[in-house]
Amino acid sequence: MATASSSSSSSLPSLPPPSPKSPPDLYSKRRDTAKLNMLDREITFLEVEFKSLQGLQPASTCCKELTDFVVANSDPLLPSSKKNRKPCRFWKWLRY
């Protein structure tokens, strides 16, 4: 029976030797702190931008004022009334 137990233990695969622990990755900590600093800068930039936008009027108010001004003041270069003209024969000839 001693031979049977020794043959079964030799058929089991042996485990690889344990590998030494790797040193701590200092660069990943630096990368993480650099990413955090970049995000903090972006947050402060967006906060300043948001505060500056709060002081502006809504765009719809500005558009309404512009539309009212344009409607009230007609363009002096555009004719105010459309003249009845016969179509030019040249353009008719050109189309055919």
Buried (B, 14 or more C-beta within 10 A) or exposed (E): EEEEEEEEEEEEEEEEEEEEEEEEEEEEEEEEEEEEEEEEEEEEEEEEEEEEEEEEEEEEEEEEEEEEEEEEEEEEEEEEEEEEEEEEEEEEEEEE
